Amino acid sequence: QVQLVESGGGLVQPGGSLRLSCAASGRIFTIYNMEWYRQAPGKQRELVASISKGGSTNYADSVKGRFTISTDITWNTVYLQMNSLKPEDTALYYCAAVVYGGERYWGQGTQVTVSS
């Protein structure tokens, strides 16, 4: 199994930046894809960004050019650098790890609120 713990959320003004972190533990060697999702009140959870073991990244159109996903060299931690934040980025942000075999593990989420 894989355990994930997110941190770095908070309240930020529009135009500001935050960096989310997700610390992974357990069977890290089984992970081949790391993802960030978000869910705003009354909306479905959406994929924000993903990064594969090979380094390929993908982003939702709504965050392209503003958000950057990255990992440390050991894949112990995945980051989401969020710049030029907008009120519509307000959501609970979740980290997810996909392991060989297709199972997806989730963190508990960290709240991001963009408001003046």
PAKOLBA-863421 format. One record per atom (N, C-alpha, C, O, CB): residue number from 1; atom name; z negated, y, x. Coordinates in steps of 0.2 Angstrom, whole numbers. Glycine has a CB too. Layout:
# PAKOLBA-863421
GUGU num atomo     Z     Y     X
GUGU NUM    CA     Z     Y     X
...
END
This chain:
# PAKOLBA-863421
GUGU num atomo     Z     Y     X
GUGU   1     N     0    -6     4
GUGU   1    CA     0     0     0
GUGU   1     C     0     6     4
GUGU   1     O    -2     6    10
GUGU   1    CB    -6     0    -5
GUGU   2     N     2    12     1
GUGU   2    CA     2    18     4
GUGU   2     C    -2    23     0
GUGU   2     O    -2    23    -6
GUGU   2    CB     9    21     5
GUGU   3     N    -6    27     4
GUGU   3    CA   -11    32     1
GUGU   3     C    -8    39     3
GUGU   3     O    -6    40     9
GUGU   3    CB   -18    31     2
GUGU   4     N    -8    44    -2
GUGU   4    CA    -5    50    -1
GUGU   4     C   -10    55    -3
GUGU   4     O   -13    55    -9
GUGU   4    CB     2    51    -4
GUGU   5     N   -11    61     1
GUGU   5    CA   -16    66    -1
GUGU   5     C   -12    73     1
GUGU   5     O   -10    74     6
GUGU   5    CB   -22    66     3
GUGU   6     N   -11    77    -5
GUGU   6    CA    -8    83    -4
GUGU   6     C   -13    89    -3
GUGU   6     O   -19    88    -5
GUGU   6    CB    -4    85   -10
GUGU   7     N   -11    94     0
GUGU   7    CA   -15   100     1
GUGU   7     C   -10   106     2
GUGU   7     O    -4   105     3
GUGU   7    CB   -20    99     8
GUGU   8     N   -13   112     2
GUGU   8    CA    -9   118     4
GUGU   8     C    -7   122    -2
GUGU   8     O    -5   127    -2
GUGU   8    CB    -3   116     7
GUGU   9     N    -9   120    -8
GUGU   9    CA    -7   123   -14
GUGU   9     C   -12   129   -15
GUGU   9     O   -17   130   -11
GUGU   9    CB    -8   119   -20
GUGU  10     N   -10   134   -20
GUGU  10    CA   -14   140   -21
GUGU  10     C   -11   145   -25
GUGU  10     O    -5   144   -28
GUGU  10    CB   -16   143   -14
GUGU  11     N   -13   151   -25
GUGU  11    CA   -11   156   -29
GUGU  11     C    -7   161   -24
GUGU  11     O   -10   163   -19
GUGU  11    CB   -16   160   -33
GUGU  12     N    -1   163   -25
GUGU  12    CA     3   167   -21
GUGU  12     C     7   172   -25
GUGU  12     O     9   170   -31
GUGU  12    CB     8   163   -16
GUGU  13     N     8   178   -22
GUGU  13    CA    12   183   -26
GUGU  13     C    20   181   -25
GUGU  13     O    22   178   -21
GUGU  13    CB    11   190   -23
GUGU  14     N    23   183   -30
GUGU  14    CA    31   182   -30
GUGU  14     C    34   185   -23
GUGU  14     O    32   190   -21
GUGU  14    CB    34   186   -36
GUGU  15     N    38   181   -20
GUGU  15    CA    41   183   -14
GUGU  15     C    37   180    -8
GUGU  15     O    39   181    -2
GUGU  15    CB    41   190   -13
GUGU  16     N    31   177    -9
GUGU  16    CA    27   175    -4
GUGU  16     C    29   168    -2
GUGU  16     O    34   165    -4
GUGU  16    CB    20   175    -6
GUGU  17     N    25   165     3
GUGU  17    CA    26   158     5
GUGU  17     C    20   154     5
GUGU  17     O    14   156     5
GUGU  17    CB    29   159    12
GUGU  18     N    21   147     5
GUGU  18    CA    16   142     5
GUGU  18     C    19   136     9
GUGU  18     O    25   135     9
GUGU  18    CB    13   140    -2
GUGU  19     N    15   133    12
GUGU  19    CA    17   126    15
GUGU  19     C    12   121    13
GUGU  19     O     6   121    14
GUGU  19    CB    16   127    23
GUGU  20     N    15   116     9
GUGU  20    CA    12   110     7
GUGU  20     C    12   105    12
GUGU  20     O    17   104    16
GUGU  20    CB    15   108     0
GUGU  21     N     6   101    12
GUGU  21    CA     6    95    17
GUGU  21     C     4    89    13
GUGU  21     O     1    89     7
GUGU  21    CB     1    96    22
GUGU  22     N     7    83    15
GUGU  22    CA     5    77    12
GUGU  22     C     4    72    17
GUGU  22     O     8    70    21
GUGU  22    CB    11    74     7
GUGU  23     N    -3    70    18
GUGU  23    CA    -5    65    23
GUGU  23     C    -4    58    20
GUGU  23     O    -7    57    15
GUGU  23    CB   -12    67    25
GUGU  24     N    -1    54    24
GUGU  24    CA     0    47    22
GUGU  24     C    -4    43    26
GUGU  24     O    -5    44    32
GUGU  24    CB     8    45    22
GUGU  25     N    -6    37    23
GUGU  25    CA   -10    32    27
GUGU  25     C    -9    25    23
GUGU  25     O    -6    25    18
GUGU  25    CB   -18    34    26
GUGU  26     N   -11    20    27
GUGU  26    CA   -10    14    25
GUGU  26     C    -3    11    28
GUGU  26     O    -3    12    34
GUGU  26    CB    -9    13    17
GUGU  27     N     1     7    24
GUGU  27    CA     7     4    27
GUGU  27     C    13     9    28
GUGU  27     O    18     9    25
GUGU  27    CB     9    -2    23
GUGU  28     N    11    14    32
GUGU  28    CA    16    19    33
GUGU  28     C    23    17    36
GUGU  28     O    28    19    34
GUGU  28    CB    14    25    38
GUGU  29     N    23    11    39
GUGU  29    CA    29     8    42
GUGU  29     C    34     6    37
GUGU  29     O    40     5    38
GUGU  29    CB    27     3    47
GUGU  30     N    31     5    31
GUGU  30    CA    35     3    25
GUGU  30     C    39     8    22
GUGU  30     O    43     7    18
GUGU  30    CB    31    -1    20
GUGU  31     N    38    14    23
GUGU  31    CA    41    20    20
GUGU  31     C    48    22    23
GUGU  31     O    49    22    29
GUGU  31    CB    36    26    21
GUGU  32     N    52    23    18
GUGU  32    CA    59    24    20
GUGU  32     C    61    31    17
GUGU  32     O    67    34    19
GUGU  32    CB    64    19    19
GUGU  33     N    58    34    13
GUGU  33    CA    59    40     9
GUGU  33     C    53    44     7
GUGU  33     O    49    41     4
GUGU  33    CB    64    39     3
GUGU  34     N    53    50     9
GUGU  34    CA    47    54     6
GUGU  34     C    50    60     2
GUGU  34     O    55    62     3
GUGU  34    CB    43    57    12
GUGU  35     N    46    61    -4
GUGU  35    CA    49    66    -9
GUGU  35     C    43    71   -11
GUGU  35     O    37    69   -11
GUGU  35    CB    51    62   -15
GUGU  36     N    45    76   -13
GUGU  36    CA    41    81   -17
GUGU  36     C    44    82   -24
GUGU  36     O    50    83   -25
GUGU  36    CB    41    88   -13
GUGU  37     N    39    81   -28
GUGU  37    CA    41    83   -35
GUGU  37     C    37    88   -38
GUGU  37     O    32    90   -35
GUGU  37    CB    40    76   -40
GUGU  38     N    38    91   -44
GUGU  38    CA    34    96   -47
GUGU  38     C    34    95   -54
GUGU  38     O    39    93   -57
GUGU  38    CB    36   103   -45
GUGU  39     N    29    97   -58
GUGU  39    CA    29    97   -65
GUGU  39     C    25   103   -68
GUGU  39     O    19   104   -66
GUGU  39    CB    25    90   -67
GUGU  40     N    29   107   -71
GUGU  40    CA    26   113   -74
GUGU  40     C    24   111   -81
GUGU  40     O    26   106   -84
GUGU  40    CB    32   119   -75
GUGU  41     N    19   115   -84
GUGU  41    CA    17   113   -91
GUGU  41     C    22   113   -96
GUGU  41     O    26   117   -97
GUGU  41    CB    11   119   -93
GUGU  42     N    22   107  -100
GUGU  42    CA    27   107  -105
GUGU  42     C    34   104  -103
GUGU  42     O    39   104  -107
GUGU  42    CB    28   113  -109
GUGU  43     N    35   103   -96
GUGU  43    CA    41   101   -94
GUGU  43     C    40    94   -90
GUGU  43     O    35    92   -89
GUGU  43    CB    44   106   -88
GUGU  44     N    46    91   -89
GUGU  44    CA    46    85   -86
GUGU  44     C    46    86   -78
GUGU  44     O    47    91   -76
GUGU  44    CB    53    81   -87
GUGU  45     N    43    80   -75
GUGU  45    CA    43    80   -68
GUGU  45     C    50    80   -65
GUGU  45     O    54    77   -67
GUGU  45    CB    39    74   -65
GUGU  46     N    51    85   -60
GUGU  46    CA    57    85   -57
GUGU  46     C    57    84   -49
GUGU  46     O    52    86   -46
GUGU  46    CB    61    92   -59
GUGU  47     N    62    81   -47
GUGU  47    CA    62    80   -39
GUGU  47     C    64    87   -36
GUGU  47     O    69    90   -38
GUGU  47    CB    68    75   -37
GUGU  48     N    60    89   -31
GUGU  48    CA    61    96   -28
GUGU  48     C    65    95   -21
GUGU  48     O    70    98   -20
GUGU  48    CB    55    99   -27
GUGU  49     N    63    90   -17
GUGU  49    CA    66    89   -11
GUGU  49     C    64    82    -9
GUGU  49     O    59    79   -11
GUGU  49    CB    63    94    -6
GUGU  50     N    68    79    -4
GUGU  50    CA    67    72    -2
GUGU  50     C    70    72     6
GUGU  50     O    74    76     8
GUGU  50    CB    71    67    -6
GUGU  51     N    67    67     9
GUGU  51    CA    69    66    16
GUGU  51     C    69    59    18
GUGU  51     O    64    55    16
GUGU  51    CB    65    70    21
GUGU  52     N    74    56    21
GUGU  52    CA    75    49    22
GUGU  52     C    72    48    30
GUGU  52     O    72    53    34
GUGU  52    CB    82    47    21
GUGU  53     N    71    42    31
GUGU  53    CA    69    40    38
GUGU  53     C    74    42    43
GUGU  53     O    73    43    49
GUGU  53    CB    68    32    38
GUGU  54     N    81    42    41
GUGU  54    CA    86    44    45
GUGU  54     C    87    52    46
GUGU  54     O    91    54    50
GUGU  54    CB    93    41    43
GUGU  55     N    83    55    42
GUGU  55    CA    83    63    43
GUGU  55     C    87    66    38
GUGU  55     O    87    72    38
GUGU  55    CB    85    64    49
GUGU  56     N    90    63    33
GUGU  56    CA    94    66    28
GUGU  56     C    89    69    23
GUGU  56     O    84    66    21
GUGU  56    CB    99    61    24
GUGU  57     N    91    75    21
GUGU  57    CA    87    79    16
GUGU  57     C    91    81    10
GUGU  57     O    97    82    10
GUGU  57    CB    84    85    19
GUGU  58     N    88    81     4
GUGU  58    CA    91    84    -2
GUGU  58     C    86    88    -5
GUGU  58     O    80    88    -5
GUGU  58    CB    93    78    -6
GUGU  59     N    89    93    -9
GUGU  59    CA    85    98   -12
GUGU  59     C    88    99   -19
GUGU  59     O    94    99   -21
GUGU  59    CB    85   105    -9
GUGU  60     N    84   101   -24
GUGU  60    CA    86   103   -31
GUGU  60     C    89   110   -30
GUGU  60     O    88   114   -25
GUGU  60    CB    80   104   -35
GUGU  61     N    94   111   -34
GUGU  61    CA    98   117   -33
GUGU  61     C    93   123   -34
GUGU  61     O    95   129   -31
GUGU  61    CB   103   117   -39
GUGU  62     N    88   123   -38
GUGU  62    CA    84   129   -39
GUGU  62     C    80   131   -33
GUGU  62     O    77   136   -33
GUGU  62    CB    79   127   -45
GUGU  63     N    79   126   -28
GUGU  63    CA    75   128   -22
GUGU  63     C    79   128   -16
GUGU  63     O    77   130   -10
GUGU  63    CB    70   123   -21
GUGU  64     N    86   127   -16
GUGU  64    CA    90   127   -10
GUGU  64     C    90   134    -7
GUGU  64     O    91   139   -10
GUGU  64    CB    97   125   -12
GUGU  65     N    89   134     0
GUGU  65    CA    89   140     4
GUGU  65     C    82   143     4
GUGU  65     O    81   148     8
GUGU  65    CB    94   145     1
GUGU  66     N    77   140     0
GUGU  66    CA    71   143     0
GUGU  66     C    65   138     2
GUGU  66     O    60   140     5
GUGU  66    CB    69   146    -7
GUGU  67     N    66   132     1
GUGU  67    CA    62   127     2
GUGU  67     C    64   122     8
GUGU  67     O    70   121     8
GUGU  67    CB    60   122    -4
GUGU  68     N    60   120    12
GUGU  68    CA    62   115    18
GUGU  68     C    57   110    18
GUGU  68     O    51   111    18
GUGU  68    CB    62   119    24
GUGU  69     N    60   103    18
GUGU  69    CA    55    98    18
GUGU  69     C    56    95    26
GUGU  69     O    61    95    29
GUGU  69    CB    58    92    13
GUGU  70     N    50    93    28
GUGU  70    CA    50    90    35
GUGU  70     C    45    85    36
GUGU  70     O    40    85    32
GUGU  70    CB    50    96    40
GUGU  71     N    45    81    41
GUGU  71    CA    39    77    43
GUGU  71     C    37    77    50
GUGU  71     O    41    80    54
GUGU  71    CB    41    69    41
GUGU  72     N    32    75    52
GUGU  72    CA    30    75    59
GUGU  72     C    33    68    62
GUGU  72     O    36    64    58
GUGU  72    CB    22    75    60
GUGU  73     N    33    68    68
GUGU  73    CA    37    62    71
GUGU  73     C    34    55    69
GUGU  73     O    38    51    70
GUGU  73    CB    36    63    79
GUGU  74     N    28    55    67
GUGU  74    CA    25    48    66
GUGU  74     C    26    47    58
GUGU  74     O    24    41    56
GUGU  74    CB    18    48    68
GUGU  75     N    28    51    55
GUGU  75    CA    29    51    47
GUGU  75     C    22    50    44
GUGU  75     O    21    48    38
GUGU  75    CB    33    45    45
GUGU  76     N    17    52    48
GUGU  76    CA    10    53    45
GUGU  76     C    10    58    39
GUGU  76     O     6    58    35
GUGU  76    CB     5    53    50
GUGU  77     N    13    64    41
GUGU  77    CA    13    69    36
GUGU  77     C    20    72    35
GUGU  77     O    24    72    39
GUGU  77    CB     9    75    40
GUGU  78     N    21    74    28
GUGU  78    CA    27    77    26
GUGU  78     C    25    84    23
GUGU  78     O    20    85    20
GUGU  78    CB    30    73    20
GUGU  79     N    29    89    25
GUGU  79    CA    28    96    23
GUGU  79     C    33    98    18
GUGU  79     O    39    96    18
GUGU  79    CB    28   100    30
GUGU  80     N    31   103    15
GUGU  80    CA    36   107    10
GUGU  80     C    35   114    12
GUGU  80     O    30   117     9
GUGU  80    CB    35   105     3
GUGU  81     N    39   118    16
GUGU  81    CA    39   125    17
GUGU  81     C    42   128    11
GUGU  81     O    48   127    10
GUGU  81    CB    42   127    24
GUGU  82     N    38   133     8
GUGU  82    CA    41   136     2
GUGU  82     C    41   143     3
GUGU  82     O    36   147     4
GUGU  82    CB    37   134    -5
GUGU  83     N    47   146     3
GUGU  83    CA    48   154     4
GUGU  83     C    51   157    -2
GUGU  83     O    54   154    -6
GUGU  83    CB    52   155    11
GUGU  84     N    50   164    -2
GUGU  84    CA    53   167    -7
GUGU  84     C    51   164   -14
GUGU  84     O    55   164   -19
GUGU  84    CB    61   168    -7
GUGU  85     N    45   163   -15
GUGU  85    CA    42   160   -21
GUGU  85     C    43   164   -27
GUGU  85     O    43   170   -27
GUGU  85    CB    35   158   -20
GUGU  86     N    45   161   -33
GUGU  86    CA    46   164   -39
GUGU  86     C    41   162   -44
GUGU  86     O    38   156   -43
GUGU  86    CB    53   163   -42
GUGU  87     N    40   165   -49
GUGU  87    CA    35   163   -55
GUGU  87     C    37   156   -57
GUGU  87     O    33   152   -59
GUGU  87    CB    35   168   -60
GUGU  88     N    44   155   -58
GUGU  88    CA    46   149   -61
GUGU  88     C    45   143   -56
GUGU  88     O    46   137   -58
GUGU  88    CB    53   149   -62
GUGU  89     N    42   144   -50
GUGU  89    CA    40   139   -45
GUGU  89     C    33   136   -47
GUGU  89     O    31   131   -44
GUGU  89    CB    41   141   -38
GUGU  90     N    30   139   -51
GUGU  90    CA    23   137   -53
GUGU  90     C    23   130   -56
GUGU  90     O    27   129   -61
GUGU  90    CB    20   142   -58
GUGU  91     N    19   126   -53
GUGU  91    CA    19   119   -56
GUGU  91     C    14   115   -52
GUGU  91     O    11   118   -47
GUGU  91    CB    26   116   -55
GUGU  92     N    12   109   -54
GUGU  92    CA     9   104   -50
GUGU  92     C    14   101   -46
GUGU  92     O    18    98   -48
GUGU  92    CB     4   100   -55
GUGU  93     N    12   101   -39
GUGU  93    CA    17    98   -34
GUGU  93     C    14    91   -32
GUGU  93     O     8    91   -30
GUGU  93    CB    18   103   -28
GUGU  94     N    18    86   -32
GUGU  94    CA    17    79   -30
GUGU  94     C    21    77   -24
GUGU  94     O    27    78   -24
GUGU  94    CB    17    74   -36
GUGU  95     N    17    73   -20
GUGU  95    CA    21    70   -15
GUGU  95     C    22    63   -17
GUGU  95     O    18    60   -20
GUGU  95    CB    17    70    -8
GUGU  96     N    27    60   -15
GUGU  96    CA    29    53   -16
GUGU  96     C    32    49   -10
GUGU  96     O    35    52    -6
GUGU  96    CB    33    52   -22
GUGU  97     N    30    43    -9
GUGU  97    CA    33    39    -4
GUGU  97     C    36    33    -7
GUGU  97     O    33    29   -11
GUGU  97    CB    27    37     1
GUGU  98     N    43    32    -5
GUGU  98    CA    46    26    -7
GUGU  98     C    46    21    -1
GUGU  98     O    48    22     4
GUGU  98    CB    53    28   -10
GUGU  99     N    44    15    -3
GUGU  99    CA    44    10     2
GUGU  99     C    50     5     1
GUGU  99     O    53     4    -4
GUGU  99    CB    37     6     2
GUGU 100     N    51     1     7
GUGU 100    CA    56    -5     6
GUGU 100     C    54    -9     0
GUGU 100     O    48   -12     0
GUGU 100    CB    57    -9    13
GUGU 101     N    58   -11    -4
GUGU 101    CA    57   -15   -10
GUGU 101     C    57   -10   -16
GUGU 101     O    58   -13   -22
GUGU 101    CB    50   -18    -9
GUGU 102     N    57    -4   -15
GUGU 102    CA    58     1   -20
GUGU 102     C    52     4   -24
GUGU 102     O    53     8   -28
GUGU 102    CB    62    -2   -25
GUGU 103     N    46     2   -22
GUGU 103    CA    40     4   -25
GUGU 103     C    39    11   -23
GUGU 103     O    40    13   -17
GUGU 103    CB    34     0   -24
GUGU 104     N    36    15   -27
GUGU 104    CA    35    22   -26
GUGU 104     C    27    24   -27
GUGU 104     O    25    22   -32
GUGU 104    CB    39    27   -31
GUGU 105     N    25    27   -22
GUGU 105    CA    18    29   -22
GUGU 105     C    17    36   -23
GUGU 105     O    21    40   -20
GUGU 105    CB    14    26   -16
GUGU 106     N    12    38   -27
GUGU 106    CA    11    45   -28
GUGU 106     C     4    48   -25
GUGU 106     O    -1    44   -25
GUGU 106    CB    11    46   -36
GUGU 107     N     4    54   -24
GUGU 107    CA    -2    58   -22
GUGU 107     C    -5    61   -29
GUGU 107     O    -2    59   -34
GUGU 107    CB    -1    63   -17
GUGU 108     N   -10    64   -28
GUGU 108    CA   -14    67   -34
GUGU 108     C   -11    73   -36
GUGU 108     O   -13    76   -42
GUGU 108    CB   -21    67   -33
GUGU 109     N    -8    77   -32
GUGU 109    CA    -5    83   -34
GUGU 109     C    -9    89   -31
GUGU 109     O   -15    89   -30
GUGU 109    CB    -4    84   -41
GUGU 110     N    -5    95   -30
GUGU 110    CA    -8   101   -28
GUGU 110     C    -5   106   -32
GUGU 110     O     1   107   -33
GUGU 110    CB    -8   102   -20
GUGU 111     N    -9   111   -35
GUGU 111    CA    -7   116   -39
GUGU 111     C    -4   122   -35
GUGU 111     O    -7   124   -31
GUGU 111    CB   -12   119   -44
GUGU 112     N     2   124   -37
GUGU 112    CA     5   130   -34
GUGU 112     C     6   135   -40
GUGU 112     O     9   134   -45
GUGU 112    CB    12   129   -31
GUGU 113     N     3   141   -40
GUGU 113    CA     4   146   -45
GUGU 113     C     7   153   -41
GUGU 113     O     4   155   -37
GUGU 113    CB    -3   148   -48
GUGU 114     N    12   155   -44
GUGU 114    CA    16   161   -42
GUGU 114     C    15   166   -47
GUGU 114     O    18   166   -52
GUGU 114    CB    23   160   -40
GUGU 115     N    11   171   -45
GUGU 115    CA     9   176   -50
GUGU 115     C     7   183   -47
GUGU 115     O     4   182   -41
GUGU 115    CB     4   174   -55
GUGU 116     N     9   188   -50
GUGU 116    CA     6   195   -47
GUGU 116     C     0   197   -50
GUGU 116     O    -3   202   -49
GUGU 116    CB    11   200   -48
END
